[in-house]
Every structure is written in C-alpha cells, then in structure tokens.
Amino acid sequence: MMTIELDDETAGLLNQLMRQSHAEATQLIKQALTCYQGARQTEPPELITDIIATLPCLPTFAGDPLAIQEAMRNEWR
C-alpha cells in the first residue's frame, strides 16, 4: 500500500471524476496509469483487445457517456 499526497487542485479533480464515473480513486488512478503506460509504448497494439483498452484514453470517449450521447443527438437536429 502506498500513500499519495495530492495538491488541492488535483484532489478536487479526482473527487469530481469519482462522482462522475461512480468509481473509486484507486480505479481511476489505475486507469490513468494504464493509459499513460499505453501511450508510452512505441509499437502499435496488435490485438483488438489492446485497441479497445485504449478507447477510454481517446478524447472522443472522454467524459460522461450520457453527455457524449446527448451531444451526438444534438448534432442530428
């Protein structure tokens, strides 16, 4: 187990993300580290599961899924 000290801005952002995604801090940090590690890899992913795992890291899929759907629907109007 490790303790991490966060500045107020980072702690606020983490709390906001926890409320939006209904996830715990450890889950969000693990996702962020996984995305960071994936971004640092120089070779492109070979398996479809590797590609799917990187989707949450793409700006297109960032944010609240409901808000993304509503924005897409608003484009059709």
FIRO-134791 format. One line per field, with one value per residue (C-alpha): x, y, z; residue number from 1. Coordinates in steps of 0.001 Angstrom, whole numbers, plus 500000, padded with zeros to 6 digits. Example, Ala and Ser with C-alpha at 12.3 -4.5 7.8 and 13.67 -1.06 7.14 Angstrom:
% residues 2
xx	512300  513670
yy	495500  498940
zz	507800  507140
n	1  2
This chain:
% residues 77
xx	500000  501163  500016  499985  499769  497831  497602  494146  493524  494419  492385  489395  489711  489950  486842  484952  485935  484943  481451  481018  482218  480938  484371  486833  490064  492166  490255  490681  494376  494882  493088  495207  498431  497354  496604  499939  501802  499977  500805  504481  504631  506243  504718  501086  498710  498435  495313  491811  491581  494608  492891  489643  491553  492886  489434  488780  492043  490897  489464  486401  485425  486492  483831  480345  478890  475411  476724  478514  475268  473297  475905  475752  471961  472052  474196  471327  468836
yy	500000  503497  506906  509725  513392  515479  519229  520761  521160  517539  516254  518295  516905  513366  513881  515282  512313  509907  511448  511484  507965  506377  504815  504760  506734  503587  502546  505968  506122  502614  503614  506762  504825  502196  504910  506582  503312  502567  505997  505445  502235  502781  499819  499950  497485  494139  492691  494109  493902  496228  498721  498541  499087  502403  503778  505421  507331  508944  512465  511368  508968  511146  512453  511471  508855  510364  513825  512341  510696  513899  515906  513394  513553  517341  517198  515439  518210
zz	500000  499179  500363  497830  498775  496249  495905  496325  492579  491809  494763  493578  490066  491409  493555  490567  488401  491165  491338  487560  486917  490140  490586  493447  493411  493096  489963  488341  489172  487795  484554  484265  484791  482276  479712  480428  480062  476807  475418  476111  474122  470756  468949  467821  469507  467746  469340  469087  472881  473109  470816  472799  476042  474698  473753  477145  476688  473441  473746  471772  474549  477490  479823  480793  478398  478688  477790  474755  473585  474055  472132  469269  469208  469179  466040  464256  464980
n	1  2  3  4  5  6  7  8  9  10  11  12  13  14  15  16  17  18  19  20  21  22  23  24  25  26  27  28  29  30  31  32  33  34  35  36  37  38  39  40  41  42  43  44  45  46  47  48  49  50  51  52  53  54  55  56  57  58  59  60  61  62  63  64  65  66  67  68  69  70  71  72  73  74  75  76  77
